[in-house]
Amino acid sequence: MAKYINPYTDFGFKKLFGEEGNKDLLIDFLNQICPPHHQIADLNFRNPENLADLSSERKAIFDIHCRAISGEKFIVEMQKAKLKYFKDRSLFYVSFPIREQAQQGEWNFRLAPIYFVAILDFEYDEAEEKRKFRRDVSLKDQDGEVFFDKLHFKFLQMPLFNKKENELETKFDKWCYFLKNLESFDQIPSILNEPIFQKAFFTAELAGLSAEQRAIYEENLIQYWGMKSALETAVEEREIEIAKNFIALNLDNATIAKGTGLTVEQIETLRREIKKN
């Protein structure tokens, strides 16, 4: 039995980062991602229920209105994504905080900066991007120069974060280590034994949940396992189909393994099945 919640469940994600009492956790985490001129002094959650047409999908997506230390206001759209077409969804979701800045009457169209932060518990399908744990995206021109500095996407592929405790160098590393391994911890690691993480661990303790909260969490956990299993099955099926095409082209097992992520043993089994048929 785990001691701490799974942070990728809707309940766990909201418990850590979506409650008023834990704003300091979210501020500390986001300040590791936001640039120096947008370090957060305070933030407020916008009620996702105001977006009634998408309330069921957006229950673990936070529209966060931030005030920088400099006084400038900006918006963070934060989510955990595990569905197909998540890039398309990301662009679609970020359109909400853009259009909601429209003002009645005379308006000069000046927009507040927006950051879209996605904590992903899966890897992209594209082979090139599988090698990138963190991807910072902004609008740039053909020369690679920033064209518009008010829209930024931050994608974190958590399965690709592989640093061990003795390899953690920054506060950002520590947060990623915490999120990736939280459910497997049975005590606070020495590297994370500092006030902000002590509070995060306390918040994440299953023993601190009420009976009602525990029931909601367990239902969320079952849903999470089901969706993750379905996604992994879909990815594996796709890899198998690609491997079959490579086998038909007479490529060797090592090359196919590198191109699909399957093991040499799996590929050899596929070869035998194809010969039988």
N, C-alpha and C positions, 0 to 999 in steps of 0.2 A: 504494500500500500504506500503510495507516494505521500510525502510530507507536505509538498507544495503544489499549488495549482499549475495547470498547463497554461502558459501565457498566450497560446495560439487559439484557445477556445474563445468564443464571444464573451463568456463570463469572465474568464481570466484576464483577457485583454482589457476589458472595461474596468475590472477591479484594480488593476495596476495603474492604468493610464487615463481612465475616464470618470473618476470620482473627484468631487470638489476637495475632499480631504487629502487627496494624493496629488494635488496640483504640483507640489514641489518635486515629486518623482518625474512627472512629465516634463516639467521645465528643465530639470537637470539632464534628462535624456535628450530633449530637443536641442539644448544648447551645445551638445556634442556634435550635432549635425548642421545647425545653422551657422552662417558665417559670423565673424566678429561684429559686424555692424548690425546684426539682427539677433544679438543675444537677448534672451527674454527676461524681462523684469516681472511681468505678470501676464496671466492669460484667463480667458473666460470660455466656457463651453457654450456653443450654440445648440439649442434643442433640435436633435435630428428629427423629432416628430413633426417639425414644421414642414418637412419635405414628405408629405403624406404619400405622394405617388411612389416613393421609393423607400418608405420607412422600414419595410421588412429586410431589404438588402443593406440598408445603411445603419443597422443597429450596432455595428461595431466599427463604424466610420465616424471619426470625430471632426467636426468643423470647429476649429479652435481660433479664436480671435486673440492675437497677441499684442503686447506693447513692449517694444524694445527698450533697452536701457537708455537709448538716445531719445526716447519718446515717440519714435515713429511706430505706427500701427501696421501690422501685417497679419496674414491668415495662414494657418497650417491646416491642411486637409490630411488627416492621418488615418490609415487603415491597415488591416492585415488582409491580404488577398490570397485566395486559393482556388479561384475559378478560372475557367477558360476565357480567353480574350481579355486578360487582365490589363494589357496595355490600352486596349480600346476602352475598357471600363474606366481606367485611370483618367484618360482624356475626357471622357464623358462626365465623371464625377467632378473634375476640377472646373467644369463649365458652370457648376452651381455657384461656388463662391465668386466667380467672375461676374455672372449676370446679376447676382443679388446685390452687387454694389451700385447698380443703376439707380439713379435718383430721379424723383418726380420733377417735372418742369425743366428749367435750365440746368444743364450738367455738362461739364467740360470733358467727361470721359476719363478723367484721371483715376487709375486703379491702384489699390493697395497691393504690395507684393504678395505673392502666394507661393507656398511650398507644399508640395504633395509628397508625403512620406509614407511608403509602403513597406511593412515588415513581412517578408515572404517566407513561408515555411516550405517552399518548394523551389525547384530550379526552372528556369525558362526552358522552352523546348529547343531554342536555337543553340547550336553547338558552340558558336563563338562566345555567346553570352554566358555559357555555363562556367566559364573561367573567371567570371567577375563576381566577387561577393558584393561589392558596392558599386552602384552605378548612379552618378550624378548627371542629370540631364537638364539642359537649358536650350533656349532657341538661339541658334548660331547661324551665321551666313556661310557662304561657300569657302571662305578663308578661315573658318573656325573661330571667328570673332563673335562675341556675344551680341546678338541683335536686339534682344529684349530681356532686361535684367529683372523682370518682375514675375517670372514664372519659372519655377524650378521643380524638378522631380527627383526624389531620393528613393532609390530602390535598394533594399537590403535582402540578398538571398541568403537567409540564415543557414541552410545546409552547407554552404560553402565557407562558413566561418569555422576554421579548424584550429584556432590558436589554443594552446594549453595554458594552464594557470601561470606557469613560469614565463610565458611568452607575452603576457599582457603588458602593453606599454602605455596606453592612454586610457582616459576615462571612457572614451567611446569603446575601446576594446573590452573594458570591464562590463559595460552595459550589454554588449553583444554576448559575452561569455555568460552573463547572468540569464539573459533571455533564452539562449540556446539550451542551457543545461539546468534551468530552474527545477523542472519536474524530477530530475534525477538526484538532486542534492538531498542529503539527510542532515546537513548542518551548514552553517555559513563558512565558505572557504576563507582562509586567512587574508587572501588578496582582496576580498570584498568586505572585510570586517571594518567598515567605516559607516558613519551615521546614515547617509542616504541609502545605502544598500541594506543596512540593518532594518530600516523602515520598510524597504521593498520586500525583504524576506518575511517580516512580521505581517505585512499586508497579504502576502501570498500563502500564509499558513492555512491549510485545510482545517486545522483544529479550531481556528477562529471564526469559521463560518457558522451561521445559524442553520437549523434543520432545513428551512426553506431555501436558503442560499445553496446548501449542499445538494439538494434535490435538483435545483436549476443547473448547477455546475455539472453534476453527473449526467444529466440529459444532454447538455452541451458537449460533454466529453464523448459520449456515444456518437453524436452527430459528427463531431470532428473526426473520430476514427473512421466512420463510414465514408465521409467525403475524401479523406486522405487515402484510404484504401482504393476507392474508385479512381482517383487521380493517378495513383501509382500503377494500377492495372492498365489504365489507358496509355500511360507512357510506355510501359513494358510491351504492350501489344504493338505500339507504333515502332519500337525498336526491333521487335521480332520481324515485322514486315520489311523494314529497311534491311535487316540482316539477310532475309531471304533473297532480296533483290541483289545484294552484294554477292551472295553465294552463286546466284545465276550468272554473275559476271566473272566467276572463277577467282575472286579475290581470296587471299589467304586469311586464316583465322585471326591472326594478330592484327591485321589491317581492319578487319570487320569489327573486332572488339574495340579498337580505338575509335572507330567511326560511330559505334552504336551505344557503347557503355555496357554491353553484354559481356559475360566472361567467355573465355575460349572454350570451356566445357559446355556452356549453353549453345554456343555456335556449332560445336561438333555434334551435339544432340540434334540440332536443327538439320544438319547435313544428313544424318542417318534417317530422320523422318522424311526428308525430301526424297531420298533414294528409295525408301519403301513405297512411296506414293508414285 
